[in-house]
Amino acid sequence: MKHFALALAMAAGLATSAHAATFGPLVEAAELSAALETAQPVLLDIRNAGYEDGHADGALFAPYRMFRGPAENPGGPVDVEKLEAELEELGLEQDIPIVILSEGKTDTDFGAAARVYWTLKSTGFTDLSILNGGLASWQAAGLPVNKTTESAMPSDLELTFNDAWLATTADVAAVANGEKNALLVDARPADFFNGQKAHDAARRPGTLPTATNHVYTSFFDKGSPAISTAIDPAALKATLGVEDGKDTVSFCNTGHWAATHWFAVSELAGVKNAKLYAGSMVEYSNSGYEMANTPGLFENLIVQIKHVID
């Protein structure tokens, strides 16, 4: 499958139907393989490195860093104008099938694909899927890999950001101080939630006031880089305490692990009003708002020392 073939067909007015919608938000390698020639999806290799050493045949290089904020706040939403220019160079269109491929070595790799999915959805792309297990599952299925740098005919996009799936710092602060009613879910491991560990760019350890802890790894079988397809929506809603008409906000350190949590809750379990706090605890802790589970000065010093040692 070569991406330029799709581009030529589109240029001739033979736009491909959006068959990738039948994949749903998550597609397995065997299902994708069976539909490559008929659906002709655009494959996005989102690894920051390794593309030139071998990638899925026809995949375009769209590194994860394109979809992240600056170093001091990597979870912040991207500059839409910059993203628009980069995606135009890749020849993307908002209504053609797109399948996102991460590395697929660990469960945290899925977070990159989920964050890219969330960003593309928020900027108007309508036919999105994540390859479960990423490039590793593609290779395990015996699908072709090559080292050729793929290119496409540039497109013309007019992106705007839809904040339907975004929670801002002001939003979560309003929940924390009782001005707004929403369910805040910390998707990090317990040591972060309990204030025993903090991200390098976070000003303080701790979590959001009123938040509950539901770790993103709960959606993976132990040791698997592929997200579970056996999510029970009713059981998940009961576990989290989801209420109709109430926002469910997933967060972590920089909106990476939480993107996986949001994807599972919103796209796989179908929970309405599910949002991602993109900036997460790095942004919040540097904003001066009240936090929970924050250790005292001495305890915080111990946390920082331990973090440096680790």
C-alpha positions in Angstrom: 0.0 0.0 0.0 1.5 3.3 -1.1 0.2 6.6 0.1 0.9 8.3 -3.2 -1.6 6.1 -4.9 -4.3 7.5 -2.6 -3.1 11.0 -3.3 -3.3 10.5 -7.0 -6.8 9.1 -6.8 -8.0 12.0 -4.8 -6.4 14.5 -7.2 -8.4 12.9 -10.0 -11.6 13.4 -8.1 -11.9 9.8 -7.0 -11.9 10.4 -3.3 -11.8 7.3 -1.2 -14.7 6.4 0.9 -14.1 6.6 4.7 -14.1 2.9 5.2 -11.8 3.3 8.2 -14.9 4.3 10.2 -15.8 0.6 10.3 -12.6 0.0 12.2 -13.9 2.1 15.1 -11.4 4.0 17.3 -9.3 0.8 17.7 -8.2 -1.6 15.1 -6.2 -4.9 15.3 -3.4 -5.7 12.9 -5.3 -8.5 11.2 -8.4 -6.4 10.5 -6.3 -3.5 9.2 -4.3 -5.9 6.9 -7.5 -7.2 5.4 -8.8 -3.7 4.6 -5.6 -1.9 3.4 -6.4 -2.1 -0.3 -10.1 -1.4 -0.1 -10.1 1.3 2.7 -6.7 2.8 1.7 -6.1 4.5 5.1 -3.3 6.9 5.7 -0.9 5.4 8.2 0.9 7.8 10.6 4.1 6.6 12.2 4.3 8.8 15.3 7.6 7.6 16.8 10.0 10.4 17.4 12.9 8.2 16.2 13.5 5.0 14.2 11.3 5.8 11.1 14.3 5.7 8.8 15.4 2.3 10.2 12.1 0.7 9.2 8.4 1.6 9.3 5.1 0.2 8.1 4.9 0.2 4.3 3.4 3.5 3.2 3.4 5.1 6.6 4.1 8.8 6.8 6.4 10.2 9.5 4.4 12.3 11.9 6.5 12.3 15.1 4.8 12.6 18.5 6.6 15.9 19.2 4.4 17.5 16.6 1.5 17.0 18.8 3.1 18.2 22.1 3.5 21.6 23.8 6.8 23.3 24.8 9.4 21.7 27.2 8.1 23.7 30.2 4.5 22.5 29.6 4.6 19.5 27.2 1.0 18.6 27.9 -0.3 21.9 26.7 -2.4 21.9 23.5 -0.4 22.5 20.3 -0.2 25.7 18.3 -3.0 25.0 15.8 -1.5 27.1 13.0 1.9 25.3 13.3 0.1 21.9 13.4 -2.0 22.8 10.4 1.1 23.6 8.3 2.8 20.3 9.3 -0.3 18.3 8.5 -0.7 20.0 5.2 2.8 18.9 4.3 1.7 15.3 5.1 -1.2 15.7 2.7 -3.8 14.9 5.4 -7.5 15.6 4.9 -10.0 15.8 7.7 -12.4 13.1 6.3 -10.0 10.4 5.0 -9.2 7.3 7.0 -6.2 7.7 9.3 -4.6 5.0 11.4 -2.1 6.0 14.1 0.9 3.7 14.8 2.9 4.1 18.0 6.0 2.0 18.9 4.0 -0.6 20.6 6.7 -1.9 23.0 5.1 -0.8 26.3 1.7 0.3 27.6 2.9 3.9 27.9 3.5 3.9 24.1 -0.3 3.8 23.7 -0.5 7.1 25.4 1.3 8.8 22.4 -1.2 7.3 20.0 -4.1 8.3 22.2 -2.8 11.9 22.5 -2.4 12.2 18.7 -5.9 10.8 18.3 -7.3 13.3 20.8 -5.5 16.2 19.0 -6.7 15.2 15.6 -10.2 14.6 16.7 -10.2 18.0 18.4 -9.0 19.7 15.2 -11.8 18.2 13.0 -10.4 14.9 11.8 -13.4 12.5 11.7 -12.1 9.1 10.6 -9.5 8.0 13.1 -8.3 4.7 14.4 -5.4 3.5 16.6 -3.5 0.4 15.6 -3.6 -1.7 18.8 -0.1 -2.7 19.7 1.4 -0.2 17.2 4.3 -1.0 14.9 5.1 -4.1 17.0 1.7 -5.7 16.2 2.1 -4.7 12.5 5.5 -6.6 12.3 4.1 -9.5 14.3 1.4 -9.9 11.7 4.0 -10.2 9.0 3.0 -7.0 7.3 5.5 -5.2 5.1 8.1 -2.9 6.5 10.5 -0.6 4.5 13.0 2.2 4.9 11.7 4.5 2.2 10.8 8.0 3.3 7.2 8.4 2.2 5.7 11.7 0.9 2.4 12.9 -0.1 0.7 15.6 -2.2 0.3 18.6 0.2 -3.3 19.4 1.2 -5.0 22.6 2.2 -6.5 22.6 5.7 -8.3 25.2 7.9 -8.0 23.8 11.4 -9.8 25.1 14.4 -9.6 23.6 17.9 -12.9 22.2 19.3 -12.7 22.2 23.1 -15.5 19.7 23.6 -13.0 17.1 24.9 -10.7 19.6 26.7 -10.6 20.6 30.3 -8.6 23.7 31.1 -6.7 24.6 34.3 -9.5 27.1 35.0 -12.1 24.3 34.6 -10.4 21.9 37.1 -9.7 24.7 39.5 -13.4 25.6 39.5 -14.1 21.9 40.4 -11.4 21.9 43.1 -12.9 25.0 44.9 -16.5 23.8 44.6 -17.7 26.2 41.9 -18.2 23.4 39.3 -19.3 19.8 39.5 -17.2 17.3 37.7 -15.4 14.0 38.3 -11.6 14.4 38.3 -9.7 11.2 37.7 -6.0 11.0 38.3 -4.7 8.3 35.8 -1.2 8.2 37.3 0.3 5.4 39.5 -0.5 5.7 43.2 2.9 7.2 44.2 2.2 10.3 42.1 -1.4 10.5 43.3 -0.2 10.2 46.9 2.4 12.9 46.6 5.4 10.5 46.9 6.7 11.3 43.5 6.5 14.2 41.0 7.3 15.0 37.4 10.5 16.9 36.7 8.6 19.9 35.4 6.0 20.0 38.3 6.4 22.6 40.9 5.0 20.4 43.7 4.0 16.8 44.1 0.3 16.0 44.8 -3.0 15.8 43.0 -6.1 17.8 42.2 -8.5 18.4 45.2 -11.5 16.0 45.1 -9.7 13.7 42.6 -9.9 9.9 42.6 -7.2 7.6 41.5 -7.8 5.2 38.6 -4.5 4.2 36.9 -4.3 4.0 33.1 -2.6 0.6 33.3 -5.9 -0.9 34.5 -6.9 -1.0 30.8 -4.0 -3.3 29.9 -3.3 -6.9 30.7 -0.1 -7.0 32.7 2.9 -6.5 30.5 0.9 -6.0 27.3 1.4 -2.9 25.1 -2.0 -3.4 23.6 -5.0 -1.9 25.3 -7.7 -4.4 26.4 -10.7 -4.8 24.2 -12.8 -6.3 27.0 -13.8 -3.0 28.7 -17.2 -3.3 30.4 -18.8 0.2 30.1 -21.3 -0.3 32.9 -18.6 -1.6 35.3 -16.2 1.2 34.4 -18.8 3.8 35.0 -19.6 2.3 38.4 -16.0 2.0 39.3 -15.3 5.7 38.5 -18.6 7.0 39.7 -19.6 8.5 36.4 -22.9 10.5 36.5 -25.0 11.5 33.5 -24.5 15.1 32.5 -21.4 15.4 34.6 -18.0 15.9 33.1 -15.4 13.1 33.6 -11.9 14.6 33.4 -8.8 12.4 33.1 -5.4 13.9 34.0 -1.9 12.8 34.7 1.5 14.6 34.7 1.5 16.0 31.1 -1.6 14.6 29.4 0.1 11.4 28.1 -1.0 8.6 30.4 -4.3 10.5 30.8 -4.8 10.4 27.0 -5.0 6.6 27.2 -7.4 7.0 30.1 -9.6 9.4 28.2 -9.5 7.2 25.1 -10.7 4.2 27.0 -13.4 6.1 28.8 -14.6 8.2 25.9 -13.9 6.2 22.8 -14.1 2.6 24.0 -16.6 2.8 26.9 -18.6 5.6 25.3 -18.8 7.8 28.3 -20.4 11.1 27.4 -18.8 14.4 28.6 -15.4 12.7 28.9 -12.6 15.3 28.8 -8.8 15.4 28.9 -7.0 17.9 31.1 -4.2 18.3 28.6 -1.8 20.3 30.8 -2.4 18.1 33.7 -0.4 18.3 37.0 2.7 20.1 35.5 0.5 22.9 34.3 -1.7 22.9 37.5 1.2 22.7 40.0 2.8 25.7 38.3 -0.4 27.8 38.4 -0.5 28.3 42.1 -3.8 26.7 42.8 -4.6 24.6 45.9 -3.4 21.0 45.7 -4.2 17.8 47.6 -1.8 15.1 48.9 1.0 17.7 48.8 3.6 16.8 51.5 5.0 19.5 53.9 8.3 21.3 53.3 10.4 18.6 54.9 8.5 15.7 53.3 8.6 17.5 49.9 12.4 17.8 50.2 12.6 14.1 50.8 10.5 13.5 47.7 12.8 15.7 45.6 15.9 14.0 46.9 14.5 10.6 46.3 13.4 11.6 42.8 17.0 12.7 42.0 18.4 9.4 43.4 15.9 7.4 41.4 
